[in-house]
């Protein structure tokens, strides 16, 4: 994982990731490809708590039927 200092707010991150998801959706692959993402904003607490929130958001996205993004 690469650390970035405050690349953008959570809404901008969601817009960027959703754009990437739509790009993947429009592509033709030789096998089925889906794109789901979980987005979390680092507010306070430990890095581990931040990663747990992002991971939980990812699993929420996957459980929503794939090809989706979820905010933590």
C-alpha positions, 0 to 999 in steps of 0.5 A: 500500500502506498501512502498518500498525504491527503490526495482528496476528500472522500467525495472526490475519491468516490467519484474517481473510483466510480469512474474507474469502475465504469471504465472497467465495466465498459471494457471487453475482457476474455473472462469476466471481470468485476470492479468493487471498491471500499473507500475510507477517510482517515480521520483519527485513530490507528492505521489498523482501524482505518484499514478495517473500515476500508476493508469492511466497505470493500466487502459491503461493495462486493455483497451489493452485487459487484461493480460498486463502490461503498464509503466507510 
